[in-house]
Amino acid sequence: MKILIPNHFPLEGSGSGIYTQNVGLQLTQMGHEVCVITPEHHQLTGYPYETRNIIFSNGDNSDCDLPFNFPCFTTHPVSSNTYYNLTDDEMDQYISTYRSYIDKAVSDISPDIIHVQHLWVATYCASQTDIPYVATVHGTDLMGYEKDERYRTLAEEGTEKARKIISISNQITEKTQDIYNVPDSKIVTILNGFSTDIFHVMDSVRKKDIFSEFGIPATDRLISFVGKLTDFKGVDVLIKAAGIYEKELGSVTTMIIGMGELREKLGQLVQDMGLKNVHFIGHQPQTAVARINNAADLAVFPSRVEPFGLVAIEALACGTPVVTTNQGGFPDFINENVGRMVDVDSHPQLANAVIEEIRDDAKNKKGTCAAEYAAQGFSWGKKVKEFFSIYEKVLSG
């Protein structure tokens, strides 16, 4: 089968990018022909499937398709531009360019099906072809629909004509049906997967090596966070909680992995609180994140809004229990055997959960169960087989 996969984001640095990367990889390993369309600042090479990149300007490259950086719903490690910042003219350029890339790919490779990422511009562009398509709703696209009405007609048309909608969590399924009035028969919930090749237990990884690698003074305990430094991820709540659990636990470090528009503000909060063991280490490749996950005693994700929470699954796969909030996608997979959940925006609750998990030696007591739980239920190999079954049903009518 030939599958075209357009996405609005690069293959690194966002949840849907990682999603696209792994779907393409698994389908290729299954023997199918895959072509991926994503924005970039230069043409990508080295993937086992064809990649076609819409080249956006990053200020350094003169040979580009569009003279501005690629827009995001929130933020991205290599772009702070948003859909809502685009002028009407830039928006028209964006839509026209994206459509031309999809039309060209359809003409060149004659895909059997298109699997679009996000109920957004690419879904509309797919609807203008004669190729059947399915679309994955990731949640940030729903935020975009609510925030900027200029895109609503496009998103509505693309959603209406999709043969099937794949949702990444039960909460996103409900919200998609509420916004688009999608019938139950058209939408299916398939929770995200993770790469077992990257995220797994590594017995050789030691905390002292991670501290040394990033130039951080060593402590007895390591708390990790991975995600965008944007409001809905709740990093400010984590920092306020650190002000409590540092005093209770003593020798503990909080490592914050990620970039975003709130980096300076969050750094100032750390300074204002006088915290000495909260460290920002920026965006890191997945291989580095996997090593940090292995070294961490606990991974914390205090999101105010979280469409799914793939980073939590990745931490579990590395044998590290998690503390999350009790909303969005987290309740779909977090249980007391692998971690715990707390209320949104409650830094005292978050701090207490961290203290109790550390004092109860959760890493040793829950780590093995967490890794097995992730591997058995959330590997990309398992998820992509479910996607392929949907493709076959769509093509068979």
Contacts in CASP RR format, 6 or more apart in sequence:
PFRMAT RR
TARGET T0000
AUTHOR 0000-0000-0000
METHOD contacts of the structure
MODEL  1
MKILIPNHFPLEGSGSGIYTQNVGLQLTQMGHEVCVITPEHHQLTGYPYE
TRNIIFSNGDNSDCDLPFNFPCFTTHPVSSNTYYNLTDDEMDQYISTYRS
YIDKAVSDISPDIIHVQHLWVATYCASQTDIPYVATVHGTDLMGYEKDER
YRTLAEEGTEKARKIISISNQITEKTQDIYNVPDSKIVTILNGFSTDIFH
VMDSVRKKDIFSEFGIPATDRLISFVGKLTDFKGVDVLIKAAGIYEKELG
SVTTMIIGMGELREKLGQLVQDMGLKNVHFIGHQPQTAVARINNAADLAV
FPSRVEPFGLVAIEALACGTPVVTTNQGGFPDFINENVGRMVDVDSHPQL
ANAVIEEIRDDAKNKKGTCAAEYAAQGFSWGKKVKEFFSIYEKVLSG
1 32 0 8 1.000
1 33 0 8 1.000
1 112 0 8 1.000
1 113 0 8 1.000
1 388 0 8 1.000
1 391 0 8 1.000
2 32 0 8 1.000
2 33 0 8 1.000
2 34 0 8 1.000
2 35 0 8 1.000
2 109 0 8 1.000
2 110 0 8 1.000
2 111 0 8 1.000
2 112 0 8 1.000
2 113 0 8 1.000
3 24 0 8 1.000
3 27 0 8 1.000
3 32 0 8 1.000
3 33 0 8 1.000
3 34 0 8 1.000
3 35 0 8 1.000
3 111 0 8 1.000
3 112 0 8 1.000
3 113 0 8 1.000
3 114 0 8 1.000
3 115 0 8 1.000
3 391 0 8 1.000
4 34 0 8 1.000
4 35 0 8 1.000
4 37 0 8 1.000
4 102 0 8 1.000
4 105 0 8 1.000
4 106 0 8 1.000
4 109 0 8 1.000
4 111 0 8 1.000
4 113 0 8 1.000
4 114 0 8 1.000
4 115 0 8 1.000
4 131 0 8 1.000
5 20 0 8 1.000
5 23 0 8 1.000
5 24 0 8 1.000
5 34 0 8 1.000
5 35 0 8 1.000
5 36 0 8 1.000
5 37 0 8 1.000
5 114 0 8 1.000
5 115 0 8 1.000
5 116 0 8 1.000
5 117 0 8 1.000
6 36 0 8 1.000
6 37 0 8 1.000
6 38 0 8 1.000
6 98 0 8 1.000
6 101 0 8 1.000
6 102 0 8 1.000
6 105 0 8 1.000
6 114 0 8 1.000
6 116 0 8 1.000
6 117 0 8 1.000
6 122 0 8 1.000
6 125 0 8 1.000
6 126 0 8 1.000
7 16 0 8 1.000
7 17 0 8 1.000
7 20 0 8 1.000
7 36 0 8 1.000
7 37 0 8 1.000
7 38 0 8 1.000
7 116 0 8 1.000
7 117 0 8 1.000
7 118 0 8 1.000
7 122 0 8 1.000
8 16 0 8 1.000
8 38 0 8 1.000
8 39 0 8 1.000
8 70 0 8 1.000
8 71 0 8 1.000
8 117 0 8 1.000
8 118 0 8 1.000
8 120 0 8 1.000
8 121 0 8 1.000
8 122 0 8 1.000
9 15 0 8 1.000
9 16 0 8 1.000
9 17 0 8 1.000
9 38 0 8 1.000
9 39 0 8 1.000
9 70 0 8 1.000
9 72 0 8 1.000
9 76 0 8 1.000
9 117 0 8 1.000
10 17 0 8 1.000
10 38 0 8 1.000
10 39 0 8 1.000
10 40 0 8 1.000
10 70 0 8 1.000
10 76 0 8 1.000
10 78 0 8 1.000
11 17 0 8 1.000
11 18 0 8 1.000
11 20 0 8 1.000
11 21 0 8 1.000
11 36 0 8 1.000
11 38 0 8 1.000
11 44 0 8 1.000
11 47 0 8 1.000
11 51 0 8 1.000
12 18 0 8 1.000
12 21 0 8 1.000
12 77 0 8 1.000
12 285 0 8 1.000
12 286 0 8 1.000
13 76 0 8 1.000
13 77 0 8 1.000
13 78 0 8 1.000
13 283 0 8 1.000
14 72 0 8 1.000
14 76 0 8 1.000
15 138 0 8 1.000
15 310 0 8 1.000
16 117 0 8 1.000
16 118 0 8 1.000
16 136 0 8 1.000
16 138 0 8 1.000
16 140 0 8 1.000
17 38 0 8 1.000
17 117 0 8 1.000
18 195 0 8 1.000
18 286 0 8 1.000
18 310 0 8 1.000
19 117 0 8 1.000
19 136 0 8 1.000
19 138 0 8 1.000
19 168 0 8 1.000
19 192 0 8 1.000
19 193 0 8 1.000
19 310 0 8 1.000
20 36 0 8 1.000
20 38 0 8 1.000
20 117 0 8 1.000
21 47 0 8 1.000
22 193 0 8 1.000
22 194 0 8 1.000
22 195 0 8 1.000
22 380 0 8 1.000
22 384 0 8 1.000
23 115 0 8 1.000
23 380 0 8 1.000
23 384 0 8 1.000
23 387 0 8 1.000
24 34 0 8 1.000
24 36 0 8 1.000
24 49 0 8 1.000
24 384 0 8 1.000
25 47 0 8 1.000
25 48 0 8 1.000
25 49 0 8 1.000
25 380 0 8 1.000
26 380 0 8 1.000
26 381 0 8 1.000
26 383 0 8 1.000
26 384 0 8 1.000
27 34 0 8 1.000
27 49 0 8 1.000
27 384 0 8 1.000
27 387 0 8 1.000
27 388 0 8 1.000
28 34 0 8 1.000
28 48 0 8 1.000
28 49 0 8 1.000
29 48 0 8 1.000
30 384 0 8 1.000
30 388 0 8 1.000
32 388 0 8 1.000
33 49 0 8 1.000
33 109 0 8 1.000
34 49 0 8 1.000
34 50 0 8 1.000
35 49 0 8 1.000
35 50 0 8 1.000
35 51 0 8 1.000
35 52 0 8 1.000
35 105 0 8 1.000
35 109 0 8 1.000
35 111 0 8 1.000
36 47 0 8 1.000
36 49 0 8 1.000
36 50 0 8 1.000
36 51 0 8 1.000
36 52 0 8 1.000
37 51 0 8 1.000
37 52 0 8 1.000
37 53 0 8 1.000
37 54 0 8 1.000
37 101 0 8 1.000
37 102 0 8 1.000
37 105 0 8 1.000
37 122 0 8 1.000
38 44 0 8 1.000
38 51 0 8 1.000
38 52 0 8 1.000
38 53 0 8 1.000
38 54 0 8 1.000
39 53 0 8 1.000
39 54 0 8 1.000
39 55 0 8 1.000
39 56 0 8 1.000
39 70 0 8 1.000
40 53 0 8 1.000
40 54 0 8 1.000
40 55 0 8 1.000
40 56 0 8 1.000
41 55 0 8 1.000
41 56 0 8 1.000
41 57 0 8 1.000
41 58 0 8 1.000
41 60 0 8 1.000
41 61 0 8 1.000
41 64 0 8 1.000
41 78 0 8 1.000
42 53 0 8 1.000
42 55 0 8 1.000
42 61 0 8 1.000
43 51 0 8 1.000
43 53 0 8 1.000
43 55 0 8 1.000
44 51 0 8 1.000
44 53 0 8 1.000
45 51 0 8 1.000
50 109 0 8 1.000
52 101 0 8 1.000
52 104 0 8 1.000
52 105 0 8 1.000
54 65 0 8 1.000
54 66 0 8 1.000
54 70 0 8 1.000
54 97 0 8 1.000
54 98 0 8 1.000
54 101 0 8 1.000
55 61 0 8 1.000
55 63 0 8 1.000
55 64 0 8 1.000
55 65 0 8 1.000
55 66 0 8 1.000
56 64 0 8 1.000
56 65 0 8 1.000
56 66 0 8 1.000
56 68 0 8 1.000
56 69 0 8 1.000
56 70 0 8 1.000
56 79 0 8 1.000
57 64 0 8 1.000
57 66 0 8 1.000
57 67 0 8 1.000
57 68 0 8 1.000
57 69 0 8 1.000
58 69 0 8 1.000
58 78 0 8 1.000
58 79 0 8 1.000
59 69 0 8 1.000
65 97 0 8 1.000
66 90 0 8 1.000
66 93 0 8 1.000
66 94 0 8 1.000
66 97 0 8 1.000
68 81 0 8 1.000
68 86 0 8 1.000
68 90 0 8 1.000
69 78 0 8 1.000
69 79 0 8 1.000
69 80 0 8 1.000
69 81 0 8 1.000
70 76 0 8 1.000
70 79 0 8 1.000
70 81 0 8 1.000
71 79 0 8 1.000
71 81 0 8 1.000
71 82 0 8 1.000
71 83 0 8 1.000
71 85 0 8 1.000
71 86 0 8 1.000
71 94 0 8 1.000
72 79 0 8 1.000
72 80 0 8 1.000
72 81 0 8 1.000
72 82 0 8 1.000
72 83 0 8 1.000
73 82 0 8 1.000
73 83 0 8 1.000
73 140 0 8 1.000
73 141 0 8 1.000
73 143 0 8 1.000
73 144 0 8 1.000
74 82 0 8 1.000
74 140 0 8 1.000
74 143 0 8 1.000
74 228 0 8 1.000
74 230 0 8 1.000
74 232 0 8 1.000
75 82 0 8 1.000
75 228 0 8 1.000
75 229 0 8 1.000
75 230 0 8 1.000
75 259 0 8 1.000
75 260 0 8 1.000
75 261 0 8 1.000
76 228 0 8 1.000
77 258 0 8 1.000
77 259 0 8 1.000
77 260 0 8 1.000
77 282 0 8 1.000
77 283 0 8 1.000
80 260 0 8 1.000
80 261 0 8 1.000
83 91 0 8 1.000
83 144 0 8 1.000
83 148 0 8 1.000
83 151 0 8 1.000
84 144 0 8 1.000
84 147 0 8 1.000
84 148 0 8 1.000
86 94 0 8 1.000
88 150 0 8 1.000
91 150 0 8 1.000
91 151 0 8 1.000
94 121 0 8 1.000
95 121 0 8 1.000
95 124 0 8 1.000
95 125 0 8 1.000
95 154 0 8 1.000
98 121 0 8 1.000
98 122 0 8 1.000
98 125 0 8 1.000
99 125 0 8 1.000
99 128 0 8 1.000
102 114 0 8 1.000
102 122 0 8 1.000
102 125 0 8 1.000
102 126 0 8 1.000
102 129 0 8 1.000
103 125 0 8 1.000
103 128 0 8 1.000
103 129 0 8 1.000
105 111 0 8 1.000
106 114 0 8 1.000
106 129 0 8 1.000
106 131 0 8 1.000
111 131 0 8 1.000
112 131 0 8 1.000
112 391 0 8 1.000
112 395 0 8 1.000
113 131 0 8 1.000
113 132 0 8 1.000
113 133 0 8 1.000
113 134 0 8 1.000
113 391 0 8 1.000
113 394 0 8 1.000
113 395 0 8 1.000
114 126 0 8 1.000
114 129 0 8 1.000
114 131 0 8 1.000
114 132 0 8 1.000
114 133 0 8 1.000
114 134 0 8 1.000
115 133 0 8 1.000
115 134 0 8 1.000
115 135 0 8 1.000
115 136 0 8 1.000
115 387 0 8 1.000
115 391 0 8 1.000
116 122 0 8 1.000
116 123 0 8 1.000
116 126 0 8 1.000
116 133 0 8 1.000
116 134 0 8 1.000
116 135 0 8 1.000
116 136 0 8 1.000
116 162 0 8 1.000
117 135 0 8 1.000
117 136 0 8 1.000
117 138 0 8 1.000
118 135 0 8 1.000
118 136 0 8 1.000
118 137 0 8 1.000
118 138 0 8 1.000
118 140 0 8 1.000
118 141 0 8 1.000
119 135 0 8 1.000
119 137 0 8 1.000
119 141 0 8 1.000
119 142 0 8 1.000
119 145 0 8 1.000
119 155 0 8 1.000
119 158 0 8 1.000
119 159 0 8 1.000
119 165 0 8 1.000
119 176 0 8 1.000
119 180 0 8 1.000
120 141 0 8 1.000
120 144 0 8 1.000
120 151 0 8 1.000
120 154 0 8 1.000
120 155 0 8 1.000
121 151 0 8 1.000
121 154 0 8 1.000
121 155 0 8 1.000
123 133 0 8 1.000
123 135 0 8 1.000
123 154 0 8 1.000
123 155 0 8 1.000
123 158 0 8 1.000
123 159 0 8 1.000
123 162 0 8 1.000
124 154 0 8 1.000
124 155 0 8 1.000
124 157 0 8 1.000
124 158 0 8 1.000
126 133 0 8 1.000
126 135 0 8 1.000
126 158 0 8 1.000
126 162 0 8 1.000
127 133 0 8 1.000
127 157 0 8 1.000
127 158 0 8 1.000
127 160 0 8 1.000
127 161 0 8 1.000
127 162 0 8 1.000
132 163 0 8 1.000
132 394 0 8 1.000
132 395 0 8 1.000
133 161 0 8 1.000
133 162 0 8 1.000
133 163 0 8 1.000
134 162 0 8 1.000
134 163 0 8 1.000
134 164 0 8 1.000
134 165 0 8 1.000
134 166 0 8 1.000
134 390 0 8 1.000
134 391 0 8 1.000
134 394 0 8 1.000
135 158 0 8 1.000
135 159 0 8 1.000
135 162 0 8 1.000
135 164 0 8 1.000
135 165 0 8 1.000
135 166 0 8 1.000
136 165 0 8 1.000
136 166 0 8 1.000
136 167 0 8 1.000
136 168 0 8 1.000
137 165 0 8 1.000
137 166 0 8 1.000
137 167 0 8 1.000
137 168 0 8 1.000
137 172 0 8 1.000
137 176 0 8 1.000
138 168 0 8 1.000
138 172 0 8 1.000
138 307 0 8 1.000
138 308 0 8 1.000
139 168 0 8 1.000
139 172 0 8 1.000
139 175 0 8 1.000
139 307 0 8 1.000
140 307 0 8 1.000
141 155 0 8 1.000
142 172 0 8 1.000
142 175 0 8 1.000
142 176 0 8 1.000
142 179 0 8 1.000
143 305 0 8 1.000
144 151 0 8 1.000
145 151 0 8 1.000
145 152 0 8 1.000
145 155 0 8 1.000
145 179 0 8 1.000
146 179 0 8 1.000
156 180 0 8 1.000
159 165 0 8 1.000
159 180 0 8 1.000
159 182 0 8 1.000
160 180 0 8 1.000
162 186 0 8 1.000
163 394 0 8 1.000
164 186 0 8 1.000
164 187 0 8 1.000
164 188 0 8 1.000
164 390 0 8 1.000
164 393 0 8 1.000
164 394 0 8 1.000
165 176 0 8 1.000
165 182 0 8 1.000
165 186 0 8 1.000
165 187 0 8 1.000
165 188 0 8 1.000
166 187 0 8 1.000
166 188 0 8 1.000
166 189 0 8 1.000
166 190 0 8 1.000
166 387 0 8 1.000
166 390 0 8 1.000
167 173 0 8 1.000
167 176 0 8 1.000
167 187 0 8 1.000
167 188 0 8 1.000
167 189 0 8 1.000
167 190 0 8 1.000
168 189 0 8 1.000
168 190 0 8 1.000
168 191 0 8 1.000
168 192 0 8 1.000
168 307 0 8 1.000
168 308 0 8 1.000
168 329 0 8 1.000
169 189 0 8 1.000
169 191 0 8 1.000
169 307 0 8 1.000
169 308 0 8 1.000
169 328 0 8 1.000
169 329 0 8 1.000
169 332 0 8 1.000
170 189 0 8 1.000
170 329 0 8 1.000
170 331 0 8 1.000
170 332 0 8 1.000
171 307 0 8 1.000
171 327 0 8 1.000
171 328 0 8 1.000
171 329 0 8 1.000
171 331 0 8 1.000
171 332 0 8 1.000
172 189 0 8 1.000
172 307 0 8 1.000
172 308 0 8 1.000
172 328 0 8 1.000
172 329 0 8 1.000
173 187 0 8 1.000
173 189 0 8 1.000
176 182 0 8 1.000
176 187 0 8 1.000
177 183 0 8 1.000
177 184 0 8 1.000
177 187 0 8 1.000
188 390 0 8 1.000
190 383 0 8 1.000
190 386 0 8 1.000
190 387 0 8 1.000
191 308 0 8 1.000
191 332 0 8 1.000
191 333 0 8 1.000
191 378 0 8 1.000
191 383 0 8 1.000
192 308 0 8 1.000
192 309 0 8 1.000
192 310 0 8 1.000
192 313 0 8 1.000
192 378 0 8 1.000
192 383 0 8 1.000
193 310 0 8 1.000
193 313 0 8 1.000
193 378 0 8 1.000
193 379 0 8 1.000
193 380 0 8 1.000
193 382 0 8 1.000
193 383 0 8 1.000
194 310 0 8 1.000
194 313 0 8 1.000
194 314 0 8 1.000
194 317 0 8 1.000
194 374 0 8 1.000
194 378 0 8 1.000
194 379 0 8 1.000
194 380 0 8 1.000
195 286 0 8 1.000
195 380 0 8 1.000
196 317 0 8 1.000
196 375 0 8 1.000
196 379 0 8 1.000
196 380 0 8 1.000
198 286 0 8 1.000
198 287 0 8 1.000
198 290 0 8 1.000
199 286 0 8 1.000
199 290 0 8 1.000
199 293 0 8 1.000
199 314 0 8 1.000
199 317 0 8 1.000
199 318 0 8 1.000
199 374 0 8 1.000
200 290 0 8 1.000
200 317 0 8 1.000
200 318 0 8 1.000
200 371 0 8 1.000
200 375 0 8 1.000
201 294 0 8 1.000
201 317 0 8 1.000
201 318 0 8 1.000
201 319 0 8 1.000
201 371 0 8 1.000
202 290 0 8 1.000
202 291 0 8 1.000
202 294 0 8 1.000
202 318 0 8 1.000
205 291 0 8 1.000
205 294 0 8 1.000
205 295 0 8 1.000
206 295 0 8 1.000
207 218 0 8 1.000
207 222 0 8 1.000
207 295 0 8 1.000
208 218 0 8 1.000
209 295 0 8 1.000
210 216 0 8 1.000
210 222 0 8 1.000
210 255 0 8 1.000
210 291 0 8 1.000
210 292 0 8 1.000
210 295 0 8 1.000
211 217 0 8 1.000
211 218 0 8 1.000
211 219 0 8 1.000
211 222 0 8 1.000
211 253 0 8 1.000
212 218 0 8 1.000
214 255 0 8 1.000
214 279 0 8 1.000
214 281 0 8 1.000
216 253 0 8 1.000
216 255 0 8 1.000
216 279 0 8 1.000
216 281 0 8 1.000
217 253 0 8 1.000
217 277 0 8 1.000
219 250 0 8 1.000
219 251 0 8 1.000
219 252 0 8 1.000
219 253 0 8 1.000
219 277 0 8 1.000
220 250 0 8 1.000
220 251 0 8 1.000
220 252 0 8 1.000
221 249 0 8 1.000
221 251 0 8 1.000
221 252 0 8 1.000
221 253 0 8 1.000
221 297 0 8 1.000
221 298 0 8 1.000
221 358 0 8 1.000
222 252 0 8 1.000
222 253 0 8 1.000
222 255 0 8 1.000
222 295 0 8 1.000
222 296 0 8 1.000
222 297 0 8 1.000
223 242 0 8 1.000
223 245 0 8 1.000
223 252 0 8 1.000
223 253 0 8 1.000
223 254 0 8 1.000
223 255 0 8 1.000
223 296 0 8 1.000
223 297 0 8 1.000
223 298 0 8 1.000
223 299 0 8 1.000
223 300 0 8 1.000
223 354 0 8 1.000
224 254 0 8 1.000
224 255 0 8 1.000
224 257 0 8 1.000
224 292 0 8 1.000
224 293 0 8 1.000
224 296 0 8 1.000
224 298 0 8 1.000
224 299 0 8 1.000
224 300 0 8 1.000
224 315 0 8 1.000
224 320 0 8 1.000
225 235 0 8 1.000
225 238 0 8 1.000
225 254 0 8 1.000
225 255 0 8 1.000
225 256 0 8 1.000
225 257 0 8 1.000
225 299 0 8 1.000
225 300 0 8 1.000
225 301 0 8 1.000
225 302 0 8 1.000
226 257 0 8 1.000
226 258 0 8 1.000
226 289 0 8 1.000
226 292 0 8 1.000
226 293 0 8 1.000
226 299 0 8 1.000
226 301 0 8 1.000
226 311 0 8 1.000
226 314 0 8 1.000
226 315 0 8 1.000
227 233 0 8 1.000
227 257 0 8 1.000
227 258 0 8 1.000
227 311 0 8 1.000
228 258 0 8 1.000
228 259 0 8 1.000
228 260 0 8 1.000
229 235 0 8 1.000
229 256 0 8 1.000
229 258 0 8 1.000
229 259 0 8 1.000
229 260 0 8 1.000
229 261 0 8 1.000
229 262 0 8 1.000
229 263 0 8 1.000
229 266 0 8 1.000
230 260 0 8 1.000
230 261 0 8 1.000
230 262 0 8 1.000
231 262 0 8 1.000
231 304 0 8 1.000
232 303 0 8 1.000
232 304 0 8 1.000
232 305 0 8 1.000
232 306 0 8 1.000
233 301 0 8 1.000
233 302 0 8 1.000
233 303 0 8 1.000
233 304 0 8 1.000
233 306 0 8 1.000
234 302 0 8 1.000
234 303 0 8 1.000
234 304 0 8 1.000
234 345 0 8 1.000
235 256 0 8 1.000
235 262 0 8 1.000
235 266 0 8 1.000
235 302 0 8 1.000
236 262 0 8 1.000
236 266 0 8 1.000
236 269 0 8 1.000
237 302 0 8 1.000
237 304 0 8 1.000
237 345 0 8 1.000
237 346 0 8 1.000
237 347 0 8 1.000
237 350 0 8 1.000
238 254 0 8 1.000
238 256 0 8 1.000
238 300 0 8 1.000
238 302 0 8 1.000
238 347 0 8 1.000
238 350 0 8 1.000
239 254 0 8 1.000
239 266 0 8 1.000
239 269 0 8 1.000
239 270 0 8 1.000
239 273 0 8 1.000
239 275 0 8 1.000
239 278 0 8 1.000
240 269 0 8 1.000
240 273 0 8 1.000
240 347 0 8 1.000
240 351 0 8 1.000
241 300 0 8 1.000
241 302 0 8 1.000
241 347 0 8 1.000
241 348 0 8 1.000
241 350 0 8 1.000
241 351 0 8 1.000
241 354 0 8 1.000
242 254 0 8 1.000
242 275 0 8 1.000
242 277 0 8 1.000
242 278 0 8 1.000
242 351 0 8 1.000
243 273 0 8 1.000
243 275 0 8 1.000
243 351 0 8 1.000
244 347 0 8 1.000
244 348 0 8 1.000
244 351 0 8 1.000
244 352 0 8 1.000
244 355 0 8 1.000
245 252 0 8 1.000
245 351 0 8 1.000
245 354 0 8 1.000
245 355 0 8 1.000
245 358 0 8 1.000
246 252 0 8 1.000
246 254 0 8 1.000
246 275 0 8 1.000
246 277 0 8 1.000
248 351 0 8 1.000
248 355 0 8 1.000
249 354 0 8 1.000
249 355 0 8 1.000
249 358 0 8 1.000
249 359 0 8 1.000
252 277 0 8 1.000
252 358 0 8 1.000
253 277 0 8 1.000
253 278 0 8 1.000
253 279 0 8 1.000
254 275 0 8 1.000
254 277 0 8 1.000
254 278 0 8 1.000
254 279 0 8 1.000
255 279 0 8 1.000
255 281 0 8 1.000
255 292 0 8 1.000
255 296 0 8 1.000
256 266 0 8 1.000
256 278 0 8 1.000
256 279 0 8 1.000
256 280 0 8 1.000
256 281 0 8 1.000
256 282 0 8 1.000
257 281 0 8 1.000
257 282 0 8 1.000
257 283 0 8 1.000
257 284 0 8 1.000
257 289 0 8 1.000
257 292 0 8 1.000
258 280 0 8 1.000
258 281 0 8 1.000
258 282 0 8 1.000
258 283 0 8 1.000
258 284 0 8 1.000
259 282 0 8 1.000
259 283 0 8 1.000
263 280 0 8 1.000
266 280 0 8 1.000
267 280 0 8 1.000
270 278 0 8 1.000
284 292 0 8 1.000
289 311 0 8 1.000
289 314 0 8 1.000
290 314 0 8 1.000
290 318 0 8 1.000
293 299 0 8 1.000
293 314 0 8 1.000
293 315 0 8 1.000
293 317 0 8 1.000
293 318 0 8 1.000
293 319 0 8 1.000
293 320 0 8 1.000
294 318 0 8 1.000
294 319 0 8 1.000
294 320 0 8 1.000
296 315 0 8 1.000
296 320 0 8 1.000
297 320 0 8 1.000
297 358 0 8 1.000
297 362 0 8 1.000
297 363 0 8 1.000
298 320 0 8 1.000
298 321 0 8 1.000
298 322 0 8 1.000
298 323 0 8 1.000
298 354 0 8 1.000
298 357 0 8 1.000
298 358 0 8 1.000
298 362 0 8 1.000
298 363 0 8 1.000
299 311 0 8 1.000
299 312 0 8 1.000
299 315 0 8 1.000
299 320 0 8 1.000
299 321 0 8 1.000
299 322 0 8 1.000
299 323 0 8 1.000
300 322 0 8 1.000
300 323 0 8 1.000
300 324 0 8 1.000
300 350 0 8 1.000
300 354 0 8 1.000
301 309 0 8 1.000
301 311 0 8 1.000
301 312 0 8 1.000
301 322 0 8 1.000
301 323 0 8 1.000
301 324 0 8 1.000
301 325 0 8 1.000
301 330 0 8 1.000
302 323 0 8 1.000
302 324 0 8 1.000
302 325 0 8 1.000
302 342 0 8 1.000
302 344 0 8 1.000
302 347 0 8 1.000
302 350 0 8 1.000
303 309 0 8 1.000
303 324 0 8 1.000
303 325 0 8 1.000
303 327 0 8 1.000
303 328 0 8 1.000
303 330 0 8 1.000
303 344 0 8 1.000
304 325 0 8 1.000
304 327 0 8 1.000
304 344 0 8 1.000
304 345 0 8 1.000
305 327 0 8 1.000
305 328 0 8 1.000
306 324 0 8 1.000
306 325 0 8 1.000
306 327 0 8 1.000
306 328 0 8 1.000
306 329 0 8 1.000
306 330 0 8 1.000
307 328 0 8 1.000
307 329 0 8 1.000
308 328 0 8 1.000
308 329 0 8 1.000
308 332 0 8 1.000
309 324 0 8 1.000
309 329 0 8 1.000
309 330 0 8 1.000
312 322 0 8 1.000
312 324 0 8 1.000
312 330 0 8 1.000
312 333 0 8 1.000
312 334 0 8 1.000
313 333 0 8 1.000
313 374 0 8 1.000
313 378 0 8 1.000
314 374 0 8 1.000
315 321 0 8 1.000
315 322 0 8 1.000
315 370 0 8 1.000
316 322 0 8 1.000
316 338 0 8 1.000
316 370 0 8 1.000
316 371 0 8 1.000
316 373 0 8 1.000
316 374 0 8 1.000
317 370 0 8 1.000
317 371 0 8 1.000
317 374 0 8 1.000
317 375 0 8 1.000
317 378 0 8 1.000
318 371 0 8 1.000
319 363 0 8 1.000
319 367 0 8 1.000
319 368 0 8 1.000
319 370 0 8 1.000
319 371 0 8 1.000
319 374 0 8 1.000
320 363 0 8 1.000
320 367 0 8 1.000
320 370 0 8 1.000
321 338 0 8 1.000
321 339 0 8 1.000
321 357 0 8 1.000
321 362 0 8 1.000
321 363 0 8 1.000
321 366 0 8 1.000
321 367 0 8 1.000
321 370 0 8 1.000
322 334 0 8 1.000
322 338 0 8 1.000
322 339 0 8 1.000
322 370 0 8 1.000
323 339 0 8 1.000
323 340 0 8 1.000
323 341 0 8 1.000
323 342 0 8 1.000
323 350 0 8 1.000
323 353 0 8 1.000
323 354 0 8 1.000
323 357 0 8 1.000
324 330 0 8 1.000
324 334 0 8 1.000
324 339 0 8 1.000
324 340 0 8 1.000
324 341 0 8 1.000
324 342 0 8 1.000
325 341 0 8 1.000
325 342 0 8 1.000
325 343 0 8 1.000
325 344 0 8 1.000
326 341 0 8 1.000
326 342 0 8 1.000
326 343 0 8 1.000
326 344 0 8 1.000
327 344 0 8 1.000
330 341 0 8 1.000
331 341 0 8 1.000
333 378 0 8 1.000
334 340 0 8 1.000
334 341 0 8 1.000
337 366 0 8 1.000
337 369 0 8 1.000
337 370 0 8 1.000
337 373 0 8 1.000
338 366 0 8 1.000
338 367 0 8 1.000
338 369 0 8 1.000
338 370 0 8 1.000
338 373 0 8 1.000
339 357 0 8 1.000
339 362 0 8 1.000
339 366 0 8 1.000
339 370 0 8 1.000
340 353 0 8 1.000
340 357 0 8 1.000
342 349 0 8 1.000
342 350 0 8 1.000
342 353 0 8 1.000
343 349 0 8 1.000
END
